[in-house]
């Protein structure tokens, strides 16, 4: 438990019906009693814990606002400390005045993420659960929210703890044979060690393989729509958005700059850019737009290449198809409502590994097939989020991959009958990596960096 008491506004900035000031720490109840006067003419401490009390916040003899106040004694609160929350009207003046009163009576301003950091330091949350709190706040889709809630509820933490217990058992076996070398059980010991290490390794690799999907759900899939002019890129954007966001005409070069939107397609958050048609032009403004298109294409995690299905493949199409090689892409053959040339057949012959989907951006025909493909691209063969757990960020994924590499080395060492000390080093390294994920082995620097990304009040 911390010896200081902190306070902050926990609701968003701006006028609202309700705003909340949170106070956490050993002096939370005292501070609240000094500024809150219940209408029932009794002390806040006399109300049952976690019960809203109606009354007024007062500055001396002056009423500041009519409020509801709740006291949550330790350890049954968000921070596992004594916590008081004052629910007032959501105007900036009222909130700031109440916050200032908490400071006057002994509270200190909360740092970004300090409430959640205290919950972690007091053992109420581990580091995975703490990171999931911000993911819940920033969730871009229902699937992302569901995954973040499961992380916050400890599903991933429990999976990691099972793996850690298996590795701890391996360490115990290793130490036993190191301490009692006279026991002639090497072949049995190595075989069992290799089996246990590979079992843990498979579980770690499964979790690590979902890291990219987890980051997509958290941050959105950076996607760019590319193609030559007048193939229907903007029409496809409008179809995905279900609104006329981009200007569409029969004339080539209508889109001369990049249009960026955030949207959710069948539960998958996309950061989607509709680009200027890539082609040779003498128009200076178009050249700038095409330059930006190429820059976005280079950074994109997925390219949607739009081809005009009513025409034969052109040199400009070929140039774009060459540019997307080496990055994930899907070929959309547009204008299916106008009849198709043999371009689909040509594309499948020239690019057999590519997915080629006929679609009409005008009518929406073929959009379901694209969404099905997108699900499989993001989630893998199962094609949907399901009940799988997805690690939330690059930090967690990187540590899982490091742990998997250490376990691969340990398993290889067991197969080669290397000295037990060598195996122990690799298994200990994997344990350290898993402990960093949950916070059991994380340094103060890492912990501070994580919570510094939180907003004030959380």
BAMAR-125483 format. One line per field, with one value per residue (C-alpha): x, y, z; chain; residue in one letter. Coordinates in nm, 3 decimals. Example, Ala and Ser with C-alpha at 12.3 -4.5 7.8 and 13.67 -1.06 7.14 Angstrom:
BEGIN
c1	[1.230,1.367]
c2	[-0.450,-0.106]
c3	[0.780,0.714]
c	[A,A]
r	[A,S]
//
This chain:
BEGIN
c1	[0.000,0.123,0.150,0.031,-0.323,-0.391,-0.686,-0.786,-1.084,-1.161,-1.416,-1.347,-1.278,-1.576,-1.931,-2.130,-2.421,-2.194,-1.828,-1.629,-1.342,-1.158,-0.950,-0.733,-0.505,-0.501,-0.643,-0.923,-1.203,-1.077,-1.051,-1.400,-1.549,-1.396,-1.547,-1.866,-2.175,-2.441,-2.802,-2.883,-2.689,-2.451,-2.092,-1.989,-1.827,-2.172,-2.305,-2.254,-1.943,-1.999,-2.330,-2.403,-2.462,-2.645,-2.529,-2.315,-1.949,-1.873,-1.587,-1.623,-1.984,-2.032,-2.198,-1.990,-2.218,-2.488,-2.322,-2.336,-2.039,-1.933,-1.670,-1.494,-1.263,-0.946,-0.889,-1.220,-1.166,-1.007,-0.668,-0.702,-0.667,-0.933,-1.113,-1.376,-1.550,-1.751,-2.006,-2.094,-2.235,-1.998,-1.914,-1.548,-1.585,-1.753,-1.504,-1.198,-1.327,-1.389,-1.051,-0.882,-1.055,-0.913,-0.566,-0.628,-0.715,-0.405,-0.437,-0.166,-0.232,-0.242,0.014,-0.097,-0.213,-0.137,-0.466,-0.410,-0.042,-0.142,-0.383,-0.086,0.158,-0.101,-0.152,-0.506,-0.401,-0.100,0.068,-0.134,-0.458,-0.337,-0.248,-0.589,-0.759,-0.641,-0.726,-1.084,-1.101,-0.952,-1.129,-1.222,-1.463,-1.677,-1.421,-1.141,-1.350,-1.428,-1.061,-0.954,-1.216,-1.091,-0.735,-0.846,-1.032,-0.709,-0.760,-0.416,-0.251,-0.385,-0.258,0.085,0.084,0.011,0.312,0.529,0.430,0.527,0.864,0.916,0.862,1.131,1.367,1.300,1.384,1.699,1.818,1.745,1.960,2.233,2.238,2.220,2.433,2.487,2.133,2.157,1.843,1.986,1.794,1.461,1.538,1.638,1.334,1.095,1.264,1.244,0.875,0.787,0.990,0.834,0.485,0.546,0.714,0.408,0.178,0.405,0.435,0.056,0.013,0.293,0.142,-0.170,0.025,-0.023,-0.399,-0.406,-0.230,-0.471,-0.767,-0.602,-0.464,-0.650,-0.519,-0.335,-0.493,-0.449,-0.670,-0.453,-0.510,-0.488,-0.736,-1.107,-1.108,-1.348,-1.124,-1.335,-1.656,-1.517,-1.433,-1.787,-1.930,-1.725,-1.819,-2.185,-2.177,-2.059,-1.733,-1.525,-1.619,-1.695,-1.724,-1.671,-1.364,-1.018,-0.816,-1.111,-0.915,-0.601,-0.508,-0.533,-0.861,-0.811,-1.090,-1.124,-1.396,-1.494,-1.556,-1.728,-1.575,-1.224,-1.098,-0.933,-0.730,-0.820,-0.666,-0.815,-0.528,-0.491,-0.475,-0.115,-0.016,0.214,0.096,0.231,-0.013,0.192,-0.091,-0.163,0.206,0.205,-0.101,0.062,0.378,0.173,-0.004,0.327,0.444,0.126,0.155,0.506,0.381,0.054,-0.008,-0.258,-0.302,-0.638,-0.551,-0.849,-0.857,-1.114,-1.288,-1.426,-1.084,-0.771,-0.477,-0.275,0.088,-0.022,-0.195,0.119,0.330,0.104,0.101,0.479,0.484,0.269,0.474,0.633,0.346,0.000,-0.253,-0.584,-0.697,-1.044,-1.175,-1.433,-1.734,-1.877,-2.219,-2.095,-1.975,-1.622,-1.339,-1.095,-0.890,-0.979,-0.843,-0.529,-0.469,-0.509,-0.262,-0.001,-0.044,-0.149,-0.073,-0.294,-0.661,-0.872,-1.226,-1.485,-1.689,-1.919,-1.842,-2.159,-2.406,-2.211,-2.219,-1.918,-1.861,-1.951,-1.674,-1.425,-1.533,-1.497,-1.146,-1.061,-1.172,-0.941,-0.656,-0.679,-0.778,-0.627,-0.795,-1.081,-1.190,-1.334,-1.234,-1.398,-1.288,-0.915,-0.697,-0.488,-0.189,-0.246,0.076,0.425,0.584,0.394,0.444,0.819,0.861,0.664,0.887,1.198,1.059,0.979,1.335,1.483,1.262,1.355,1.720,1.651,1.460,1.740,1.989,1.792,1.780,2.159,2.211,2.387,2.480,2.184,2.328,2.297,1.932,1.865,1.997,1.754,1.455,1.531,1.549,1.203,1.065,1.210,1.042,0.702,0.744,0.810,0.477,0.274,0.500,0.650,0.996,0.945,1.185,1.070,1.169,0.942,0.654,0.688,0.697,0.378,0.176,0.308,0.100,-0.222,-0.445,-0.464,-0.751,-0.696]
c2	[0.000,0.350,0.603,0.893,0.972,1.075,1.222,1.298,1.348,1.006,1.113,1.261,1.630,1.836,1.917,1.610,1.513,1.350,1.383,1.181,1.273,0.971,0.979,0.679,0.616,0.597,0.949,0.912,0.878,1.164,1.398,1.303,1.360,1.708,1.825,1.612,1.677,1.402,1.515,1.244,1.439,1.153,1.074,0.914,0.635,0.548,0.450,0.085,0.046,0.080,0.260,0.594,0.878,1.193,1.534,1.837,1.915,2.226,2.470,2.591,2.707,2.740,2.464,2.372,2.109,1.855,1.512,1.140,0.996,0.635,0.496,0.168,0.047,-0.151,-0.409,-0.424,-0.131,-0.066,0.019,-0.220,0.095,0.306,0.481,0.755,0.859,1.181,1.195,1.555,1.746,1.715,2.081,2.179,2.439,2.198,1.917,2.140,2.300,1.961,1.835,2.146,2.087,1.734,1.885,2.147,1.873,1.662,1.468,1.474,1.491,1.144,1.071,0.915,0.560,0.584,0.433,0.124,0.117,0.103,-0.181,-0.365,-0.286,-0.387,-0.724,-0.672,-0.685,-0.830,-0.648,-0.822,-0.725,-0.369,-0.324,-0.465,-0.179,0.073,-0.171,-0.184,0.196,0.212,-0.092,-0.030,-0.321,-0.566,-0.842,-0.620,-0.532,-0.899,-0.995,-0.708,-0.803,-1.162,-1.040,-0.809,-1.098,-1.299,-1.563,-1.508,-1.473,-1.813,-1.972,-1.825,-1.943,-2.301,-2.286,-2.137,-2.418,-2.677,-2.508,-2.482,-2.858,-2.896,-2.682,-2.898,-3.212,-3.053,-2.945,-3.291,-3.470,-3.206,-3.251,-3.633,-3.733,-4.085,-4.184,-4.369,-4.231,-4.014,-4.162,-4.144,-3.795,-3.649,-3.800,-3.661,-3.322,-3.300,-3.396,-3.139,-2.860,-2.922,-2.924,-2.583,-2.458,-2.551,-2.358,-2.052,-2.062,-2.083,-1.770,-1.590,-1.678,-1.482,-1.166,-1.009,-1.063,-0.913,-0.599,-0.569,-0.585,-0.327,-0.079,-0.156,-0.314,-0.052,-0.105,0.080,0.066,0.099,0.084,0.292,0.579,0.510,0.144,0.206,0.253,0.533,0.343,0.048,0.280,0.418,0.065,-0.040,0.277,0.252,0.622,0.854,0.958,0.985,1.181,0.945,1.027,0.865,1.080,0.948,1.123,1.231,1.134,1.346,1.301,1.030,0.982,0.804,0.654,0.425,0.166,-0.181,-0.447,-0.756,-0.698,-0.617,-0.260,-0.112,0.205,0.242,0.474,0.537,0.656,0.855,0.641,0.534,0.619,0.845,1.206,1.556,1.713,1.838,1.797,1.444,1.364,1.467,1.247,0.951,0.998,0.981,0.673,0.494,0.596,0.458,0.139,0.084,0.113,-0.078,-0.416,-0.506,-0.379,-0.405,-0.388,-0.288,-0.397,-0.294,-0.618,-0.482,-0.419,-0.617,-0.591,-0.276,-0.178,0.046,-0.253,-0.460,-0.187,-0.180,-0.559,-0.559,-0.297,-0.508,-0.826,-0.918,-0.774,-0.916,-0.819,-0.919,-0.858,-0.708,-0.731,-0.453,-0.367,-0.719,-0.565,-0.452,-0.791,-0.931,-0.965,-1.255,-1.052,-1.286,-1.585,-1.391,-1.279,-1.632,-1.763,-1.490,-1.469,-1.819,-1.750,-1.440,-1.427,-1.291,-1.180,-1.043,-0.760,-0.474,-0.164,-0.012,-0.281,-0.448,-0.788,-0.990,-0.790,-1.091,-1.296,-1.018,-1.003,-1.381,-1.358,-1.073,-1.282,-1.566,-1.323,-1.180,-1.485,-1.769,-2.088,-2.065,-1.741,-1.573,-1.451,-1.739,-1.788,-1.767,-1.540,-1.280,-1.114,-0.744,-0.577,-0.606,-0.621,-0.935,-1.097,-1.027,-1.182,-1.489,-1.532,-1.498,-1.762,-1.993,-1.954,-2.038,-2.345,-2.456,-2.433,-2.630,-2.902,-2.930,-2.952,-3.234,-3.422,-3.389,-3.490,-3.165,-3.105,-3.032,-2.692,-2.581,-2.685,-2.507,-2.175,-2.184,-2.286,-2.013,-1.759,-1.866,-1.834,-1.484,-1.386,-1.513,-1.336,-1.009,-1.043,-1.068,-0.836,-1.096,-1.028,-0.685,-0.404,-0.073,0.099,-0.126,-0.086,0.293,0.304,0.100,0.312,0.639,0.564,0.566,0.870,1.071,0.939,0.577]
c3	[0.000,-0.081,0.200,-0.019,-0.123,-0.483,-0.668,-1.026,-1.253,-1.404,-1.666,-2.009,-2.059,-2.176,-2.063,-1.958,-1.738,-1.480,-1.387,-1.133,-0.902,-0.760,-0.440,-0.347,-0.052,0.328,0.370,0.113,0.368,0.584,0.285,0.168,0.514,0.526,0.195,0.161,0.373,0.340,0.327,0.584,0.847,0.923,0.845,0.515,0.718,0.862,0.519,0.416,0.195,-0.179,-0.118,-0.285,-0.041,-0.153,-0.034,-0.118,-0.158,0.044,0.054,0.411,0.434,0.057,-0.147,-0.453,-0.610,-0.538,-0.556,-0.494,-0.304,-0.252,-0.017,-0.107,0.170,0.099,-0.035,-0.221,-0.456,-0.795,-0.646,-0.347,-0.131,0.038,-0.249,-0.256,-0.577,-0.595,-0.875,-0.955,-1.251,-1.546,-1.592,-1.592,-1.315,-1.072,-1.140,-1.109,-0.790,-0.624,-0.741,-0.600,-0.265,-0.246,-0.299,-0.030,0.217,0.155,-0.170,-0.437,-0.814,-0.969,-1.240,-1.572,-1.504,-1.133,-1.016,-1.231,-1.137,-0.770,-0.851,-1.004,-0.722,-0.462,-0.633,-0.756,-1.124,-1.299,-1.587,-1.859,-1.684,-1.629,-1.999,-2.089,-1.902,-2.162,-2.441,-2.312,-2.320,-2.672,-2.822,-3.187,-3.233,-3.036,-3.098,-2.966,-2.661,-2.594,-2.619,-2.393,-2.133,-2.132,-2.084,-1.802,-1.638,-1.630,-1.900,-2.057,-1.716,-1.614,-1.937,-1.875,-1.515,-1.627,-1.859,-1.583,-1.345,-1.606,-1.654,-1.278,-1.259,-1.528,-1.320,-1.013,-1.212,-1.350,-1.008,-0.868,-1.125,-1.093,-0.713,-0.729,-1.030,-0.895,-0.993,-1.326,-1.492,-1.771,-2.064,-1.882,-1.749,-2.085,-2.259,-1.999,-2.001,-2.379,-2.371,-2.103,-2.266,-2.608,-2.458,-2.298,-2.614,-2.827,-2.594,-2.600,-2.980,-3.016,-2.805,-2.991,-3.331,-3.235,-3.158,-3.500,-3.480,-3.132,-3.252,-3.546,-3.308,-3.083,-3.337,-3.661,-3.982,-4.189,-4.530,-4.859,-5.169,-5.481,-5.854,-6.167,-6.218,-6.268,-6.165,-5.873,-5.569,-5.423,-5.498,-5.301,-5.011,-5.015,-5.025,-4.723,-4.532,-4.636,-4.720,-4.996,-4.835,-5.153,-5.465,-5.756,-6.126,-6.465,-6.520,-6.441,-6.168,-5.949,-5.635,-5.634,-5.267,-5.003,-4.814,-4.480,-4.270,-3.969,-3.994,-3.879,-4.144,-4.007,-3.664,-3.790,-3.737,-4.047,-4.088,-4.455,-4.713,-5.057,-5.275,-5.592,-5.905,-5.971,-6.328,-6.528,-6.536,-6.602,-6.353,-6.055,-5.800,-5.921,-5.895,-5.529,-5.466,-5.641,-5.435,-5.116,-5.250,-5.297,-4.949,-4.791,-4.994,-4.857,-4.496,-4.537,-4.374,-4.647,-5.004,-5.179,-5.548,-5.761,-6.126,-6.388,-6.481,-6.807,-6.959,-7.032,-6.794,-6.867,-6.818,-6.527,-6.362,-6.406,-6.246,-5.941,-5.915,-5.921,-5.643,-5.406,-5.439,-5.108,-4.900,-4.821,-5.089,-5.240,-5.599,-5.640,-5.997,-5.997,-6.215,-6.208,-6.279,-6.623,-6.737,-6.714,-6.962,-6.929,-6.679,-6.388,-6.579,-6.672,-6.313,-6.175,-6.432,-6.377,-5.996,-5.884,-5.516,-5.507,-5.403,-5.691,-5.605,-5.851,-5.701,-5.790,-5.585,-5.730,-5.619,-5.339,-5.508,-5.399,-5.080,-4.863,-5.028,-4.955,-4.590,-4.558,-4.705,-4.466,-4.167,-4.272,-4.340,-3.988,-3.783,-3.986,-4.100,-3.849,-4.017,-3.706,-3.363,-3.175,-2.817,-2.887,-2.672,-2.853,-2.690,-2.690,-2.794,-2.938,-2.591,-2.500,-2.842,-2.839,-2.493,-2.599,-2.904,-2.688,-2.450,-2.742,-2.875,-2.535,-2.504,-2.857,-2.754,-2.434,-2.621,-2.875,-2.592,-2.428,-2.757,-2.786,-2.421,-2.335,-1.969,-1.743,-1.650,-2.014,-2.025,-1.698,-1.835,-2.130,-1.919,-1.665,-1.951,-2.074,-1.720,-1.699,-2.027,-1.914,-1.581,-1.762,-1.944,-1.623,-1.422,-1.191,-1.336,-1.496,-1.408,-1.262,-1.588,-1.796,-1.549,-1.549,-1.931,-1.954,-1.712,-1.855,-2.166,-1.962,-1.932,-1.610,-1.398,-1.496]
c	[A,A,A,A,A,A,A,A,A,A,A,A,A,A,A,A,A,A,A,A,A,A,A,A,A,A,A,A,A,A,A,A,A,A,A,A,A,A,A,A,A,A,A,A,A,A,A,A,A,A,A,A,A,A,A,A,A,A,A,A,A,A,A,A,A,A,A,A,A,A,A,A,A,A,A,A,A,A,A,A,A,A,A,A,A,A,A,A,A,A,A,A,A,A,A,A,A,A,A,A,A,A,A,A,A,A,A,A,A,A,A,A,A,A,A,A,A,A,A,A,A,A,A,A,A,A,A,A,A,A,A,A,A,A,A,A,A,A,A,A,A,A,A,A,A,A,A,A,A,A,A,A,A,A,A,A,A,A,A,A,A,A,A,A,A,A,A,A,A,A,A,A,A,A,A,A,A,A,A,A,A,A,A,A,A,A,A,A,A,A,A,A,A,A,A,A,A,A,A,A,A,A,A,A,A,A,A,A,A,A,A,A,A,A,A,A,A,A,A,A,A,A,A,A,A,A,A,A,A,A,A,A,A,A,A,A,A,A,A,A,A,A,A,A,A,A,A,A,A,A,A,A,A,A,A,A,A,A,A,A,A,A,A,A,A,A,A,A,A,A,A,A,A,A,A,A,A,A,A,A,A,A,A,A,A,A,A,A,A,A,A,A,A,A,A,A,A,A,A,A,A,A,A,A,A,A,A,A,A,A,A,A,A,A,A,A,A,A,A,A,A,A,A,A,A,A,A,A,A,A,A,A,A,A,A,A,A,A,A,A,A,A,A,A,A,A,A,A,A,A,A,A,A,A,A,A,A,A,A,A,A,A,A,A,A,A,A,A,A,A,A,A,A,A,A,A,A,A,A,A,A,A,A,A,A,A,A,A,A,A,A,A,A,A,A,A,A,A,A,A,A,A,A,A,A,A,A,A,A,A,A,A,A,A,A,A,A,A,A,A,A,A,A,A,A,A,A,A,A,A,A,A,A,A,A,A,A,A,A,A,A,A,A,A,A,A,A,A,A,A,A,A,A,A,A,A,A,A]
r	[X,X,X,X,X,X,X,X,X,X,X,X,X,X,X,X,X,X,X,X,X,X,X,X,X,X,X,X,X,X,X,X,X,X,X,X,X,X,X,X,X,X,X,X,X,X,X,X,X,X,X,X,X,X,X,X,X,X,X,X,X,X,X,X,X,X,X,X,X,X,X,X,X,X,X,X,X,X,X,X,X,X,X,X,X,X,X,X,X,X,X,X,X,X,X,X,X,X,X,X,X,X,X,X,X,X,X,X,X,X,X,X,X,X,X,X,X,X,X,X,X,X,X,X,X,X,X,X,X,X,X,X,X,X,X,X,X,X,X,X,X,X,X,X,X,X,X,X,X,X,X,X,X,X,X,X,X,X,X,X,X,X,X,X,X,X,X,X,X,X,X,X,X,X,X,X,X,X,X,X,X,X,X,X,X,X,X,X,X,X,X,X,X,X,X,X,X,X,X,X,X,X,X,X,X,X,X,X,X,X,X,X,X,X,X,X,X,X,X,X,X,X,X,X,X,X,X,X,X,X,X,X,X,X,X,X,X,X,X,X,X,X,X,X,X,X,X,X,X,X,X,X,X,X,X,X,X,X,X,X,X,X,X,X,X,X,X,X,X,X,X,X,X,X,X,X,X,X,X,X,X,X,X,X,X,X,X,X,X,X,X,X,X,X,X,X,X,X,X,X,X,X,X,X,X,X,X,X,X,X,X,X,X,X,X,X,X,X,X,X,X,X,X,X,X,X,X,X,X,X,X,X,X,X,X,X,X,X,X,X,X,X,X,X,X,X,X,X,X,X,X,X,X,X,X,X,X,X,X,X,X,X,X,X,X,X,X,X,X,X,X,X,X,X,X,X,X,X,X,X,X,X,X,X,X,X,X,X,X,X,X,X,X,X,X,X,X,X,X,X,X,X,X,X,X,X,X,X,X,X,X,X,X,X,X,X,X,X,X,X,X,X,X,X,X,X,X,X,X,X,X,X,X,X,X,X,X,X,X,X,X,X,X,X,X,X,X,X,X,X,X,X,X,X,X,X,X,X]
//
